[in-house]
Amino acid sequence: CDSIPEEKWIELKRRLLQFRQNESESKHRNKKKLSPSDSIRIEQWPIETVFKYSYPRLDINVSKMRNHLLKSPFCVHPKTGRVCIPINVSQVEQFDPFDVPTLPMLMKELDEYDGEEEEGRKKVQHAWQKTSLRESFEHFEKAFLGPMWKELRKEKREEAEERAAYAGDF
């Protein structure tokens, strides 16, 4: 079978649906039918398979030890010194986890930046703007922080308008 995994998955789901349809038709022909629990298990099998093999599984240490909390953006791995950066979803295929900045690399970039001539260079406000974290941080601001702050401001405005409407302050 030379089909790709996605095609195999679609075919498997199609055959399961066909099996379930044949099963419901067999009820009308007095053939042996599946028990209700078996029927439910067959119906839920694709969902359970996706969860079992596709979604990340939790390790007990991930839940109980602080050094495993690498899901927070810009935290640093205690052993490798690699910085956890948010991934741009549109560029996920190009992402290389071994190419992320490390603390020594960032310190070197800061030293080099501060040692260079400032003529013709854009003025920066924050140290991260002088490093290879700049692109990741700007993406994080644009894709996450900006929309979050916009939504929070909208909620506060709506709450203020609602309070004003109750108080009659238009």
MDTraj code that builds the backbone (N, CA, C; nanometers):
import mdtraj as md
import numpy as np

residues = "CYS ASP SER ILE PRO GLU GLU LYS TRP ILE GLU LEU LYS ARG ARG LEU LEU GLN PHE ARG GLN ASN GLU SER GLU SER LYS HIS ARG ASN LYS LYS LYS LEU SER PRO SER ASP SER ILE ARG ILE GLU GLN TRP PRO ILE GLU THR VAL PHE LYS TYR SER TYR PRO ARG LEU ASP ILE ASN VAL SER LYS MET ARG ASN HIS LEU LEU LYS SER PRO PHE CYS VAL HIS PRO LYS THR GLY ARG VAL CYS ILE PRO ILE ASN VAL SER GLN VAL GLU GLN PHE ASP PRO PHE ASP VAL PRO THR LEU PRO MET LEU MET LYS GLU LEU ASP GLU TYR ASP GLY GLU GLU GLU GLU GLY ARG LYS LYS VAL GLN HIS ALA TRP GLN LYS THR SER LEU ARG GLU SER PHE GLU HIS PHE GLU LYS ALA PHE LEU GLY PRO MET TRP LYS GLU LEU ARG LYS GLU LYS ARG GLU GLU ALA GLU GLU ARG ALA ALA TYR ALA GLY ASP PHE".split()
xyz = np.array([
    [0.0844, -0.1181, 0.0000],
    [0.0000, 0.0000, 0.0000],
    [0.0897, 0.1255, 0.0000],
    [0.0855, 0.2032, -0.1050],
    [0.1728, 0.3198, -0.1205],
    [0.1066, 0.4497, -0.0773],
    [0.0039, 0.4418, 0.0027],
    [-0.0644, 0.5642, 0.0430],
    [0.0073, 0.6303, 0.1606],
    [-0.0148, 0.7596, 0.1738],
    [0.0456, 0.8343, 0.2835],
    [-0.0372, 0.8113, 0.4107],
    [0.0188, 0.8404, 0.5266],
    [-0.0538, 0.8153, 0.6515],
    [-0.1917, 0.8815, 0.6564],
    [-0.2020, 1.0042, 0.6045],
    [-0.3320, 1.0724, 0.6070],
    [-0.4365, 0.9950, 0.5265],
    [-0.3964, 0.9437, 0.4108],
    [-0.4884, 0.8644, 0.3281],
    [-0.5290, 0.7360, 0.3999],
    [-0.4331, 0.6716, 0.4674],
    [-0.4628, 0.5496, 0.5430],
    [-0.5627, 0.5783, 0.6546],
    [-0.5431, 0.6923, 0.7227],
    [-0.6332, 0.7304, 0.8318],
    [-0.7746, 0.7538, 0.7793],
    [-0.7857, 0.8233, 0.6679],
    [-0.9171, 0.8505, 0.6081],
    [-0.9840, 0.7194, 0.5676],
    [-0.9074, 0.6290, 0.5071],
    [-0.9617, 0.4990, 0.4662],
    [-1.0069, 0.4176, 0.5872],
    [-0.9286, 0.4195, 0.6947],
    [-0.9652, 0.3471, 0.8159],
    [-1.0959, 0.4007, 0.8748],
    [-1.1077, 0.5322, 0.8809],
    [-1.2318, 0.5922, 0.9332],
    [-1.3510, 0.5594, 0.8421],
    [-1.3279, 0.5590, 0.7107],
    [-1.4345, 0.5252, 0.6159],
    [-1.4818, 0.3817, 0.6373],
    [-1.3872, 0.2913, 0.6578],
    [-1.4235, 0.1505, 0.6792],
    [-1.4949, 0.1296, 0.8123],
    [-1.4541, 0.2028, 0.9147],
    [-1.5246, 0.1945, 1.0427],
    [-1.6693, 0.2431, 1.0284],
    [-1.6873, 0.3531, 0.9556],
    [-1.8218, 0.4056, 0.9317],
    [-1.9043, 0.3047, 0.8536],
    [-1.8418, 0.2447, 0.7525],
    [-1.9106, 0.1431, 0.6728],
    [-1.9485, 0.0228, 0.7600],
    [-1.8581, -0.0187, 0.8475],
    [-1.8855, -0.1302, 0.9383],
    [-2.0050, -0.0978, 1.0281],
    [-2.0065, 0.0234, 1.0821],
    [-2.1169, 0.0638, 1.1711],
    [-2.2493, 0.0700, 1.0954],
    [-2.2451, 0.1156, 0.9696],
    [-2.3678, 0.1191, 0.8892],
    [-2.4169, -0.0221, 0.8602],
    [-2.3246, -0.1125, 0.8266],
    [-2.3620, -0.2521, 0.8025],
    [-2.4177, -0.3140, 0.9297],
    [-2.3612, -0.2767, 1.0439],
    [-2.4069, -0.3273, 1.1733],
    [-2.5505, -0.2834, 1.2000],
    [-2.5803, -0.1571, 1.1706],
    [-2.7166, -0.1094, 1.1969],
    [-2.8159, -0.1727, 1.1000],
    [-2.7724, -0.2028, 0.9768],
    [-2.8597, -0.2711, 0.8803],
    [-2.8824, -0.4159, 0.9206],
    [-2.7835, -0.4778, 0.9839],
    [-2.7957, -0.6180, 1.0234],
    [-2.8988, -0.6350, 1.1347],
    [-2.9259, -0.5294, 1.2078],
    [-3.0276, -0.5367, 1.3133],
    [-3.1634, -0.5688, 1.2517],
    [-3.1842, -0.5148, 1.1314],
    [-3.3124, -0.5357, 1.0648],
    [-3.3227, -0.6720, 0.9990],
    [-3.2107, -0.7420, 0.9812],
    [-3.2109, -0.8728, 0.9161],
    [-3.1926, -0.9864, 1.0159],
    [-3.2093, -0.9583, 1.1440],
    [-3.1984, -1.0561, 1.2514],
    [-3.0614, -1.1252, 1.2575],
    [-2.9569, -1.0547, 1.2149],
    [-2.8214, -1.1093, 1.2301],
    [-2.7712, -1.0727, 1.3681],
    [-2.6665, -1.1426, 1.4094],
    [-2.6066, -1.1134, 1.5382],
    [-2.5517, -0.9713, 1.5355],
    [-2.5814, -0.8949, 1.6394],
    [-2.5357, -0.7562, 1.6415],
    [-2.4376, -0.7349, 1.7561],
    [-2.3666, -0.6235, 1.7482],
    [-2.2715, -0.5864, 1.8529],
    [-2.3464, -0.5422, 1.9780],
    [-2.2809, -0.5612, 2.0898],
    [-2.3388, -0.5101, 2.2139],
    [-2.3303, -0.3578, 2.2105],
    [-2.4142, -0.2884, 2.2885],
    [-2.4082, -0.1413, 2.2905],
    [-2.2690, -0.0894, 2.3293],
    [-2.2037, -0.1572, 2.4241],
    [-2.0709, -0.1100, 2.4650],
    [-1.9682, -0.1282, 2.3531],
    [-1.9761, -0.2407, 2.2777],
    [-1.8851, -0.2605, 2.1647],
    [-1.9098, -0.1575, 2.0554],
    [-2.0348, -0.1272, 2.0326],
    [-2.0695, -0.0268, 1.9317],
    [-2.0128, 0.1102, 1.9691],
    [-2.0224, 0.1465, 2.0969],
    [-1.9683, 0.2742, 2.1452],
    [-1.8163, 0.2740, 2.1329],
    [-1.7532, 0.1611, 2.1663],
    [-1.6068, 0.1526, 2.1564],
    [-1.5598, 0.1711, 2.0128],
    [-1.6307, 0.1126, 1.9174],
    [-1.5943, 0.1287, 1.7765],
    [-1.6146, 0.2741, 1.7333],
    [-1.7226, 0.3340, 1.7792],
    [-1.7512, 0.4733, 1.7441],
    [-1.6453, 0.5682, 1.8005],
    [-1.5978, 0.5407, 1.9201],
    [-1.5022, 0.6306, 1.9853],
    [-1.3562, 0.5966, 1.9553],
    [-1.3325, 0.4859, 1.8879],
    [-1.1959, 0.4427, 1.8615],
    [-1.1102, 0.5486, 1.7913],
    [-1.1581, 0.6157, 1.6836],
    [-1.0717, 0.7159, 1.6182],
    [-1.0298, 0.8288, 1.7135],
    [-1.1210, 0.8752, 1.7968],
    [-1.0896, 0.9838, 1.8906],
    [-0.9871, 0.9366, 1.9927],
    [-1.0076, 0.8179, 2.0477],
    [-0.9135, 0.7644, 2.1457],
    [-0.7750, 0.7427, 2.0843],
    [-0.7714, 0.6991, 1.9600],
    [-0.6437, 0.6769, 1.8922],
    [-0.5674, 0.8073, 1.8761],
    [-0.6385, 0.9130, 1.8364],
    [-0.5739, 1.0437, 1.8211],
    [-0.5163, 1.0885, 1.9552],
    [-0.5930, 1.0778, 2.0618],
    [-0.5437, 1.1199, 2.1926],
    [-0.4267, 1.0334, 2.2395],
    [-0.4347, 0.9048, 2.2127],
    [-0.3299, 0.8155, 2.2607],
    [-0.1964, 0.8366, 2.1892],
    [-0.2005, 0.8605, 2.0586],
    [-0.0765, 0.8661, 1.9821],
    [-0.0342, 1.0055, 1.9354],
    [-0.1240, 1.1012, 1.9370],
    [-0.0896, 1.2334, 1.8833],
    [-0.0655, 1.3382, 1.9894],
    [-0.1408, 1.3358, 2.0954],
    [-0.1292, 1.4395, 2.1968],
    [-0.0155, 1.4073, 2.2931],
    [0.0506, 1.5104, 2.3429],
    [0.1612, 1.4857, 2.4363],
    [0.1127, 1.4135, 2.5614],
    [0.1944, 1.3249, 2.6067],
    [0.1606, 1.2540, 2.7304],
    [0.2378, 1.3172, 2.8446],
    [0.1756, 1.3233, 2.9588],
    [0.2392, 1.3862, 3.0742],
    [0.3273, 1.2872, 3.1485],
    [0.4401, 1.3332, 3.1837],
    [0.5332, 1.2602, 3.2669],
    [0.5080, 1.3090, 3.4094],
    [0.5095, 1.2219, 3.5074],
    [0.4808, 1.2600, 3.6454],
    [0.5752, 1.3712, 3.6910],
    [0.7028, 1.3666, 3.6472],
    [0.7985, 1.4695, 3.6865],
    [0.7633, 1.6062, 3.6296],
    [0.6987, 1.6074, 3.5131],
    [0.6583, 1.7347, 3.4526],
    [0.5593, 1.8061, 3.5437],
    [0.4767, 1.7308, 3.6106],
    [0.3740, 1.7898, 3.6958],
    [0.4247, 1.8294, 3.8334],
    [0.5299, 1.7657, 3.8819],
    [0.5680, 1.7913, 4.0212],
    [0.7008, 1.8642, 4.0386],
    [0.7838, 1.8736, 3.9335],
    [0.9143, 1.9373, 3.9499],
    [0.9214, 2.0690, 3.8714],
    [0.9703, 2.1723, 3.9361],
    [0.9747, 2.3055, 3.8750],
    [1.0654, 2.3143, 3.7534],
    [1.1744, 2.2421, 3.7502],
    [1.2655, 2.2550, 3.6377],
    [1.2095, 2.1953, 3.5088],
    [1.0932, 2.1348, 3.5150],
    [1.0291, 2.0806, 3.3959],
    [0.9283, 2.1778, 3.3356],
    [0.9182, 2.2965, 3.3897],
    [0.8177, 2.3910, 3.3430],
    [0.8695, 2.4722, 3.2235],
    [0.9073, 2.4052, 3.1181],
    [0.9644, 2.4730, 3.0022],
    [0.8596, 2.5219, 2.9038],
    [0.7355, 2.5234, 2.9434],
    [0.6320, 2.5724, 2.8535],
    [0.6236, 2.7238, 2.8578],
    [0.6824, 2.7865, 2.9561],
    [0.6774, 2.9318, 2.9686],
    [0.7751, 2.9943, 2.8706],
    [0.7282, 3.0920, 2.7938],
    [0.8192, 3.1546, 2.6975],
    [0.9364, 3.2237, 2.7658],
    [1.0510, 3.2077, 2.7074],
    [1.1753, 3.2740, 2.7465],
    [1.2347, 3.2238, 2.8774],
    [1.1864, 3.1090, 2.9280],
    [1.2542, 3.0508, 3.0434],
    [1.3771, 2.9750, 2.9913],
    [1.4693, 2.9443, 3.0795],
    [1.5968, 2.8844, 3.0393],
    [1.6070, 2.7432, 3.0950],
    [1.6454, 2.6496, 3.0084],
    [1.6649, 2.5117, 3.0521],
    [1.7860, 2.5071, 3.1447],
    [1.7702, 2.4458, 3.2632],
    [1.8784, 2.4501, 3.3618],
    [2.0074, 2.3795, 3.3194],
    [1.9992, 2.2766, 3.2367],
    [2.1199, 2.2033, 3.1982],
    [2.1812, 2.2558, 3.0684],
    [2.0978, 2.2810, 2.9674],
    [2.1506, 2.3193, 2.8360],
    [2.1684, 2.4694, 2.8218],
    [2.0973, 2.5482, 2.9013],
    [2.1045, 2.6930, 2.8884],
    [2.0254, 2.7452, 2.7696],
    [1.9513, 2.6565, 2.7004],
    [1.8701, 2.6992, 2.5865],
    [1.7475, 2.7758, 2.6359],
    [1.7110, 2.8765, 2.5587],
    [1.5956, 2.9596, 2.5931],
    [1.4731, 2.9039, 2.5228],
    [1.3651, 2.8895, 2.5966],
    [1.2385, 2.8424, 2.5406],
    [1.1750, 2.9596, 2.4658],
    [1.1634, 2.9464, 2.3336],
    [1.1072, 3.0553, 2.2546],
    [0.9754, 3.0125, 2.1928],
    [0.8823, 3.1074, 2.1754],
    [0.7565, 3.0734, 2.1082],
    [0.7841, 3.0466, 1.9601],
    [0.7130, 2.9506, 1.9060],
    [0.7333, 2.9116, 1.7664],
    [0.6276, 2.9787, 1.6802],
    [0.6719, 3.0378, 1.5724],
    [0.5802, 3.0947, 1.4738],
    [0.5191, 2.9773, 1.3975],
    [0.3892, 2.9583, 1.4092],
    [0.3230, 2.8413, 1.3508],
    [0.3419, 2.8355, 1.1992],
    [0.3464, 2.9513, 1.1352],
    [0.3631, 2.9512, 0.9895],
    [0.5033, 2.9072, 0.9482],
    [0.5974, 2.9011, 1.0430],
    [0.7340, 2.8602, 1.0119],
    [0.7767, 2.7367, 1.0913],
    [0.6807, 2.6569, 1.1343],
    [0.7107, 2.5426, 1.2204],
    [0.7999, 2.4395, 1.1506],
    [0.7879, 2.4260, 1.0201],
    [0.8699, 2.3281, 0.9477],
    [1.0182, 2.3654, 0.9510],
    [1.0487, 2.4953, 0.9626],
    [1.1877, 2.5396, 0.9638],
    [1.2463, 2.5443, 1.1049],
    [1.1643, 2.5200, 1.2061],
    [1.2114, 2.5307, 1.3444],
    [1.3099, 2.4194, 1.3770],
    [1.4235, 2.4571, 1.4340],
    [1.5239, 2.3617, 1.4789],
    [1.5488, 2.3874, 1.6274],
    [1.5110, 2.2944, 1.7154],
    [1.5259, 2.3183, 1.8588],
    [1.6715, 2.3376, 1.9032],
    [1.7664, 2.2952, 1.8207],
    [1.9066, 2.3122, 1.8563],
    [1.9613, 2.4475, 1.8098],
    [1.8775, 2.5228, 1.7397],
    [1.9169, 2.6547, 1.6912],
    [1.8684, 2.7680, 1.7806],
    [1.7997, 2.7366, 1.8886],
    [1.7469, 2.8419, 1.9761],
    [1.8620, 2.9067, 2.0535],
    [1.8427, 3.0318, 2.0948],
    [1.9505, 3.0995, 2.1687],
    [1.9823, 3.0300, 2.3011],
    [2.1069, 3.0414, 2.3408],
    [2.1499, 2.9924, 2.4720],
    [2.1965, 3.1126, 2.5530],
    [2.2068, 3.0962, 2.6832],
    [2.2526, 3.2076, 2.7674],
    [2.3915, 3.2572, 2.7272],
    [2.4895, 3.1688, 2.7067],
    [2.6206, 3.2184, 2.6639],
    [2.6143, 3.2959, 2.5315],
    [2.5317, 3.2480, 2.4380],
    [2.5174, 3.3152, 2.3094],
    [2.4583, 3.4554, 2.3289],
    [2.3575, 3.4663, 2.4145],
    [2.2937, 3.5959, 2.4394],
    [2.3903, 3.6929, 2.5066],
    [2.4691, 3.6423, 2.6010],
    [2.5666, 3.7286, 2.6682],
    [2.6701, 3.7791, 2.5673],
    [2.7138, 3.6921, 2.4763],
    [2.8103, 3.7318, 2.3737],
    [2.7493, 3.8374, 2.2808],
    [2.6238, 3.8166, 2.2408],
    [2.5556, 3.9131, 2.1528],
    [2.5434, 4.0495, 2.2200],
    [2.5117, 4.0505, 2.3484],
    [2.5022, 4.1775, 2.4217],
    [2.6376, 4.2473, 2.4288],
    [2.7410, 4.1710, 2.4581],
    [2.8759, 4.2283, 2.4651],
    [2.9188, 4.2858, 2.3298],
    [2.8919, 4.2104, 2.2229],
    [2.9294, 4.2563, 2.0895],
    [2.8510, 4.3801, 2.0494],
    [2.7229, 4.3829, 2.0829],
    [2.6387, 4.4965, 2.0485],
    [2.6875, 4.6225, 2.1192],
    [2.7167, 4.6083, 2.2471],
    [2.7605, 4.7245, 2.3253],
    [2.8989, 4.7718, 2.2841],
    [2.9798, 4.6838, 2.2243],
    [3.1145, 4.7202, 2.1851],
    [3.1223, 4.7823, 2.0464],
    [3.0150, 4.7715, 1.9676],
    [3.0147, 4.8241, 1.8311],
    [2.9845, 4.9738, 1.8298],
    [3.0177, 5.0358, 1.7187],
    [2.9839, 5.1769, 1.6985],
    [2.8318, 5.1915, 1.6949],
    [2.7808, 5.3025, 1.7469],
    [2.6359, 5.3244, 1.7487],
    [2.5871, 5.4066, 1.6310],
    [2.6761, 5.4519, 1.5453],
    [2.6372, 5.5355, 1.4341],
    [2.5520, 5.4570, 1.3338],
    [2.4383, 5.5155, 1.2939],
    [2.3497, 5.4529, 1.1967],
    [2.2687, 5.3371, 1.2501],
    [2.2794, 5.3096, 1.3775],
    [2.2072, 5.1981, 1.4371],
    [2.0776, 5.2485, 1.5018],
    [1.9743, 5.1714, 1.4877],
    [1.8459, 5.2032, 1.5487],
    [1.8587, 5.1957, 1.7002],
    [1.8039, 5.2959, 1.7692],
    [1.8106, 5.2967, 1.9150],
    [1.7133, 5.1920, 1.9712],
    [1.7588, 5.1179, 2.0710],
    [1.6752, 5.0153, 2.1327],
    [1.6477, 5.0519, 2.2779],
    [1.5325, 5.0060, 2.3258],
    [1.4933, 5.0341, 2.4642],
    [1.5284, 4.9197, 2.5586],
    [1.5250, 4.7984, 2.5059],
    [1.5406, 4.6802, 2.5912],
    [1.6610, 4.5973, 2.5465],
    [1.7211, 4.5278, 2.6404],
    [1.8381, 4.4451, 2.6106],
    [1.8053, 4.3340, 2.5112],
    [1.6857, 4.2756, 2.5195],
    [1.6508, 4.1659, 2.4284],
    [1.6503, 4.2113, 2.2829],
    [1.6328, 4.3399, 2.2584],
    [1.6325, 4.3911, 2.1214],
    [1.7727, 4.3878, 2.0601],
    [1.8736, 4.3687, 2.1417],
    [2.0123, 4.3632, 2.0957],
    [2.0556, 4.2198, 2.0637],
    [1.9653, 4.1233, 2.0814],
    [2.0036, 3.9819, 2.0705],
    [1.9189, 3.9071, 1.9678],
    [1.9505, 3.7794, 1.9539],
    [1.8748, 3.6924, 1.8640],
    [1.7363, 3.6595, 1.9193],
    [1.7039, 3.7087, 2.0384],
    [1.5683, 3.6917, 2.0924],
    [1.4700, 3.7916, 2.0314],
    [1.5211, 3.8912, 1.9634],
    [1.4372, 3.9996, 1.9112],
    [1.3209, 3.9468, 1.8263],
    [1.3508, 3.8641, 1.7277],
    [1.2466, 3.8125, 1.6381],
    [1.1423, 3.7309, 1.7155],
    [1.1876, 3.6454, 1.8061],
    [1.0953, 3.5631, 1.8849],
    [1.0074, 3.6489, 1.9753],
    [1.0686, 3.7486, 2.0374],
    [0.9929, 3.8339, 2.1289],
    [0.8911, 3.9176, 2.0531],
    [0.9312, 3.9718, 1.9387],
    [0.8371, 4.0511, 1.8585],
    [0.7215, 3.9654, 1.8094],
    [0.7507, 3.8407, 1.7718],
    [0.6434, 3.7486, 1.7319],
    [0.5500, 3.7218, 1.8502],
    [0.6070, 3.7011, 1.9682],
    [0.5277, 3.6750, 2.0883],
    [0.4368, 3.7946, 2.1200],
    [0.4919, 3.9144, 2.1077],
    [0.4111, 4.0347, 2.1314],
    [0.2973, 4.0450, 2.0309],
    [0.3284, 4.0212, 1.9038],
    [0.2293, 4.0362, 1.7972],
    [0.1227, 3.9267, 1.8008],
    [0.1655, 3.8021, 1.8198],
    [0.0734, 3.6882, 1.8110],
    [0.0002, 3.6575, 1.9405],
    [0.0582, 3.6970, 2.0551],
    [-0.0035, 3.6593, 2.1824],
    [-0.0376, 3.7791, 2.2708],
    [0.0639, 3.8567, 2.3069],
    [0.0409, 3.9659, 2.4013],
    [-0.0526, 4.0731, 2.3454],
    [-0.0301, 4.1140, 2.2196],
    [-0.1147, 4.2171, 2.1588],
    [-0.2622, 4.1789, 2.1591],
    [-0.2970, 4.0612, 2.1030],
    [-0.4378, 4.0202, 2.1047],
    [-0.4938, 4.0036, 2.2464],
    [-0.4107, 3.9563, 2.3405],
    [-0.4568, 3.9397, 2.4783],
    [-0.4905, 4.0763, 2.5393],
    [-0.3988, 4.1749, 2.5234],
    [-0.4251, 4.3081, 2.5780],
    [-0.5452, 4.3724, 2.5114],
    [-0.5620, 4.3512, 2.3830],
    [-0.6771, 4.4061, 2.3104],
    [-0.8069, 4.3496, 2.3680],
    [-0.8083, 4.2193, 2.3924],
    [-0.9276, 4.1542, 2.4485],
    [-0.9551, 4.2032, 2.5904],
    [-0.8495, 4.2191, 2.6716],
    [-0.8677, 4.2692, 2.8082],
    [-0.9222, 4.4111, 2.8086],
    [-0.8687, 4.4969, 2.7201],
    [-0.9194, 4.6349, 2.7114],
    [-1.0654, 4.6357, 2.6690],
    [-1.1005, 4.5484, 2.5749],
    [-1.2392, 4.5393, 2.5286],
    [-1.3311, 4.4984, 2.6441],
    [-1.2899, 4.3976, 2.7218],
    [-1.3699, 4.3531, 2.8360],
    [-1.3866, 4.4637, 2.9389],
    [-1.2771, 4.5363, 2.9687],
    [-1.2860, 4.6466, 3.0658],
    [-1.3784, 4.7562, 3.0151],
    [-1.3683, 4.7882, 2.8859],
    [-1.4555, 4.8910, 2.8284],
    [-1.6020, 4.8483, 2.8379],
    [-1.6294, 4.7218, 2.8053],
    [-1.7671, 4.6716, 2.8124],
    [-1.8196, 4.6738, 2.9558],
    [-1.7336, 4.6377, 3.0522],
    [-1.7740, 4.6423, 3.1932],
    [-1.8031, 4.7860, 3.2356],
    [-1.7189, 4.8806, 3.1938],
    [-1.7393, 5.0216, 3.2281],
    [-1.8679, 5.0731, 3.1652],
    [-1.8946, 5.0358, 3.0408],
    [-2.0181, 5.0778, 2.9741],
    [-2.1399, 5.0190, 3.0443],
    [-2.1279, 4.8944, 3.0881],
    [-2.2389, 4.8300, 3.1589],
    [-2.2657, 4.8993, 3.2923],
    [-2.1576, 4.9304, 3.3666],
    [-2.1741, 5.0023, 3.4938],
    [-2.2338, 5.1404, 3.4705],
    [-2.1892, 5.2066, 3.3641],
    [-2.2422, 5.3400, 3.3308],
    [-2.3891, 5.3326, 3.2949],
    [-2.4274, 5.2253, 3.2255],
    [-2.5685, 5.2101, 3.1875],
    [-2.6552, 5.1888, 3.3119],
    [-2.6051, 5.1125, 3.4087],
    [-2.6803, 5.0916, 3.5330],
    [-2.6916, 5.2201, 3.6123],
    [-2.5832, 5.2982, 3.6120],
    [-2.5826, 5.4221, 3.6905],
    [-2.6476, 5.5369, 3.6155],
    [-2.6699, 5.5193, 3.4867],
    [-2.7295, 5.6263, 3.4070],
    [-2.6289, 5.7291, 3.3629],
    [-2.4992, 5.6962, 3.3664],
    [-2.3940, 5.7889, 3.3234],
    [-2.3574, 5.7603, 3.1787],
    [-2.4240, 5.8285, 3.0876],
    [-2.3964, 5.8042, 2.9458],
    [-2.2993, 5.9040, 2.8937],
])
top = md.Topology()
chain = top.add_chain()
for i, resn in enumerate(residues, 1):
    res = top.add_residue(resn, chain, resSeq=i)
    for name in ("N", "CA", "C"):
        top.add_atom(name, md.element.get_by_symbol(name[0]), res)
traj = md.Trajectory(xyz[None], top)
